[in-house]
């Protein structure tokens, strides 16, 4: 278990970031693009940042996924192949993190964050309003396995933006409403977060006190965000979300490459 001393002001700011991240993540995905840069900026090493973020994010993604499930916007039996593939991918990605150097991760994470932020800014989401699940055709299982393995691996390896990638790829692979899209994205995000977290715990990289504290605020933000998404959608939050993420990513790139 990793412990890292933080002053009360920084701790409080991280909790506020977690609240905002939980709210944003439940609507559009990508809450980790706020929490990961914030944790790195606070001085945590990259390995510990990713591990602690997984602990906090698991609370938020669980809250959001339960909300969507209760509103019948996620069917676990229909997406069983996605769940299994995502779990396998997350374990493989998290194990790889332990073999990467701190310097490599410092340079990799800002690039991942800024690329996903740009994609989120210009990408298109589900155009249909139908709440029907995709047709159960032979290609469906192949799509689920490919998507689950690749995005689970990415979430285990890097994490920030995985929810946004789920939302975007759902729009490309399946014809379904944005709310069903969000229900799937948030639920799969929980699967990869939780499986990756267990792996990180075994590797000893998690700061439990900070992760649990931020997790409580992520839960609150996710509960508010999921209900807001169901009622209003994500049009108001995405411009602010992308602006904040791009600013933070540029700051991290400057520190990693030009400091």
C-alpha positions as CSV (number, residue, x, y, z in Angstrom):
1,X,0.0,0.0,0.0
2,X,1.3,3.4,-1.0
3,X,0.8,6.5,1.2
4,X,1.6,10.0,0.2
5,X,1.3,13.1,2.4
6,X,-0.9,15.9,1.0
7,X,-1.8,19.3,2.6
8,X,-5.5,19.8,3.5
9,X,-5.9,22.4,0.8
10,X,-4.7,20.1,-2.0
11,X,-6.8,17.2,-0.5
12,X,-9.9,19.4,-0.6
13,X,-9.2,20.5,-4.2
14,X,-8.8,16.9,-5.3
15,X,-12.2,16.0,-3.7
16,X,-13.8,18.9,-5.6
17,X,-12.3,17.7,-8.8
18,X,-13.6,14.2,-8.0
19,X,-17.1,15.6,-7.5
20,X,-17.0,17.3,-10.9
21,X,-15.4,14.2,-12.5
22,X,-18.1,11.9,-11.2
23,X,-20.8,14.2,-12.6
24,X,-19.1,14.5,-16.0
25,X,-18.2,10.8,-16.2
26,X,-21.8,9.8,-15.6
27,X,-23.0,12.0,-18.5
28,X,-20.3,11.9,-21.2
29,X,-17.5,9.7,-19.9
30,X,-13.9,10.9,-19.4
31,X,-14.0,11.8,-15.7
32,X,-10.5,10.3,-15.4
33,X,-9.3,13.1,-17.7
34,X,-9.9,15.4,-14.8
35,X,-8.8,13.3,-11.8
36,X,-5.7,11.8,-13.4
37,X,-4.1,15.2,-14.3
38,X,-5.2,16.5,-10.9
39,X,-3.5,13.7,-9.1
40,X,-0.3,14.0,-11.2
41,X,-0.3,17.8,-10.6
42,X,-0.6,17.1,-6.8
43,X,2.7,15.2,-7.1
44,X,1.7,11.5,-7.0
45,X,3.9,9.1,-9.1
46,X,2.2,7.9,-12.3
47,X,1.7,4.3,-11.1
48,X,0.1,5.5,-7.9
49,X,-2.0,8.0,-9.7
50,X,-3.5,5.4,-12.0
51,X,-4.0,3.0,-9.1
52,X,-5.6,5.5,-6.8
53,X,-7.7,6.9,-9.6
54,X,-9.1,3.4,-10.2
55,X,-10.2,3.1,-6.6
56,X,-12.0,6.4,-6.7
57,X,-13.4,5.8,-10.1
58,X,-14.9,2.5,-9.1
59,X,-17.2,4.2,-6.7
60,X,-18.4,6.7,-9.3
61,X,-18.8,4.2,-12.2
62,X,-20.7,1.8,-9.9
63,X,-23.1,4.5,-8.8
64,X,-23.7,5.5,-12.4
65,X,-24.1,2.0,-13.7
66,X,-26.6,1.0,-11.0
67,X,-28.6,4.1,-11.8
68,X,-28.8,3.2,-15.5
69,X,-29.6,-0.4,-14.7
70,X,-32.5,0.6,-12.5
71,X,-33.8,2.7,-15.3
72,X,-33.6,-0.4,-17.6
73,X,-30.9,1.3,-19.7
74,X,-28.4,-1.6,-19.3
75,X,-29.1,-5.3,-19.8
76,X,-26.2,-7.4,-18.3
77,X,-27.3,-10.7,-20.0
78,X,-27.3,-9.0,-23.5
79,X,-23.8,-7.6,-22.9
80,X,-22.3,-10.6,-21.2
81,X,-19.6,-11.0,-23.8
82,X,-18.6,-7.4,-23.4
83,X,-18.4,-7.8,-19.6
84,X,-16.1,-10.8,-19.8
85,X,-13.9,-9.3,-22.6
86,X,-13.5,-6.0,-20.8
87,X,-12.5,-7.8,-17.6
88,X,-9.8,-9.8,-19.4
89,X,-8.5,-6.7,-21.2
90,X,-8.3,-4.7,-18.0
91,X,-6.2,-7.3,-16.2
92,X,-3.8,-7.5,-19.1
93,X,-3.5,-3.7,-19.4
94,X,-3.0,-3.2,-15.7
95,X,-0.2,-5.9,-15.5
96,X,1.6,-4.1,-18.3
97,X,1.6,-0.8,-16.4
98,X,3.8,-2.4,-13.7
99,X,6.5,-3.0,-16.3
100,X,6.5,0.5,-17.7
101,X,8.9,3.2,-16.4
102,X,7.7,6.3,-14.5
103,X,9.4,8.5,-17.2
104,X,7.5,6.7,-20.0
105,X,4.1,7.0,-18.2
106,X,4.8,10.7,-17.5
107,X,5.2,11.3,-21.2
108,X,2.4,8.9,-22.3
109,X,-0.5,10.1,-20.1
110,X,-0.6,13.7,-21.2
111,X,-0.7,12.6,-24.9
112,X,-3.5,10.2,-24.1
113,X,-5.5,12.8,-22.3
114,X,-5.2,15.5,-24.9
115,X,-6.0,13.1,-27.8
116,X,-9.1,11.8,-26.1
117,X,-10.2,15.4,-25.2
118,X,-9.9,16.4,-28.8
119,X,-11.8,13.4,-30.0
120,X,-14.5,14.0,-27.4
121,X,-14.7,17.6,-28.6
122,X,-15.2,16.8,-32.3
123,X,-16.7,13.3,-32.2
124,X,-20.3,12.4,-32.9
125,X,-22.6,10.5,-30.5
126,X,-25.6,8.2,-31.1
127,X,-28.0,9.8,-33.6
128,X,-31.0,7.6,-32.9
129,X,-33.6,8.0,-30.1
130,X,-34.7,4.3,-30.1
131,X,-34.4,2.5,-26.8
132,X,-34.3,-0.9,-28.5
133,X,-31.2,-3.0,-28.1
134,X,-29.1,-3.8,-31.2
135,X,-30.2,-6.8,-33.3
136,X,-28.7,-10.1,-32.1
137,X,-26.7,-11.0,-35.2
138,X,-23.6,-13.2,-35.7
139,X,-21.3,-10.2,-35.8
140,X,-22.6,-8.9,-32.5
141,X,-20.4,-11.2,-30.3
142,X,-17.4,-10.4,-32.4
143,X,-18.0,-6.6,-31.9
144,X,-18.4,-7.1,-28.2
145,X,-15.2,-9.1,-27.8
146,X,-13.1,-6.8,-29.9
147,X,-14.5,-3.7,-28.2
148,X,-14.3,-5.1,-24.7
149,X,-10.7,-6.5,-25.0
150,X,-9.3,-3.3,-26.6
151,X,-11.0,-0.8,-24.3
152,X,-10.6,-2.9,-21.2
153,X,-6.9,-3.1,-22.0
154,X,-6.7,0.7,-22.6
155,X,-8.5,1.4,-19.3
156,X,-6.1,-0.9,-17.4
157,X,-3.1,0.6,-19.2
158,X,-3.9,4.3,-19.1
159,X,-7.5,4.9,-18.0
160,X,-8.3,8.6,-18.8
161,X,-10.9,8.8,-21.6
162,X,-11.9,5.1,-21.6
163,X,-15.5,6.1,-20.9
164,X,-15.4,8.6,-23.8
165,X,-14.0,5.9,-26.1
166,X,-16.8,3.5,-25.0
167,X,-19.4,6.2,-25.8
168,X,-17.8,7.0,-29.2
169,X,-17.3,3.4,-30.3
170,X,-20.8,2.4,-29.2
171,X,-22.1,5.0,-31.7
172,X,-20.0,3.4,-34.4
173,X,-20.8,-0.2,-33.6
174,X,-24.4,-0.3,-32.5
175,X,-27.6,1.4,-33.4
176,X,-29.2,2.5,-30.1
177,X,-30.1,5.6,-28.2
178,X,-27.6,7.8,-26.4
179,X,-29.1,6.8,-23.1
180,X,-28.6,3.0,-23.9
181,X,-25.1,4.0,-25.1
182,X,-24.3,5.8,-21.8
183,X,-25.7,2.8,-19.8
184,X,-23.4,0.4,-21.6
185,X,-20.4,2.8,-21.4
186,X,-20.7,3.5,-17.7
187,X,-21.3,-0.2,-16.8
188,X,-18.3,-1.4,-18.8
189,X,-16.3,1.4,-17.3
190,X,-17.1,0.0,-13.9
191,X,-16.1,-3.5,-14.9
192,X,-12.6,-2.4,-16.1
193,X,-12.2,0.0,-13.2
194,X,-13.0,-2.7,-10.6
195,X,-10.9,-5.4,-12.2
196,X,-8.0,-3.1,-12.7
197,X,-8.3,-1.9,-9.1
198,X,-8.0,-5.5,-7.8
199,X,-4.9,-5.9,-9.9
200,X,-3.4,-2.6,-8.7
201,X,-4.1,-3.6,-5.0
202,X,-2.2,-6.9,-5.5
203,X,0.7,-4.8,-7.0
204,X,0.7,-2.5,-4.0
205,X,0.2,0.9,-5.8
206,X,-3.0,2.2,-4.2
207,X,-3.3,5.1,-1.8
208,X,-6.4,3.9,0.0
209,X,-7.2,6.9,2.1
210,X,-7.0,9.4,-0.7
211,X,-8.8,7.0,-3.1
212,X,-11.7,6.4,-0.7
213,X,-12.1,10.1,0.0
214,X,-12.2,11.0,-3.6
215,X,-14.4,8.0,-4.3
216,X,-17.1,9.3,-1.9
217,X,-17.2,12.6,-3.9
218,X,-17.2,10.7,-7.2
219,X,-20.2,8.7,-6.0
220,X,-22.1,11.9,-5.2
221,X,-21.2,13.5,-8.5
222,X,-22.0,10.3,-10.4
223,X,-25.5,10.1,-8.8
224,X,-26.2,13.7,-9.7
225,X,-24.8,13.3,-13.2
226,X,-26.6,10.0,-14.1
227,X,-29.9,11.5,-13.1
228,X,-29.1,14.7,-15.0
229,X,-28.1,12.7,-18.1
230,X,-31.4,10.8,-18.1
231,X,-33.3,14.0,-17.7
232,X,-31.4,16.6,-19.7
233,X,-28.5,15.1,-21.7
234,X,-24.9,16.2,-22.1
235,X,-25.1,19.4,-24.2
236,X,-24.3,21.8,-21.5
237,X,-21.4,19.9,-19.8
238,X,-19.3,18.9,-22.8
239,X,-17.9,22.3,-23.8
240,X,-16.8,23.0,-20.2
241,X,-15.5,19.5,-19.8
242,X,-13.3,19.7,-22.9
243,X,-12.0,23.2,-22.1
244,X,-10.8,22.1,-18.6
245,X,-9.3,18.8,-19.9
246,X,-7.4,20.5,-22.7
247,X,-6.0,23.1,-20.4
248,X,-4.8,20.5,-17.9
249,X,-3.4,18.3,-20.6
250,X,-1.4,21.2,-22.1
251,X,0.0,21.9,-18.6
252,X,1.1,18.3,-18.1
253,X,2.7,18.1,-21.6
254,X,4.6,21.3,-20.8
255,X,5.8,19.8,-17.5
256,X,6.7,16.4,-19.0
257,X,8.4,17.6,-22.2
258,X,9.6,21.1,-21.7
259,X,10.3,21.5,-17.9
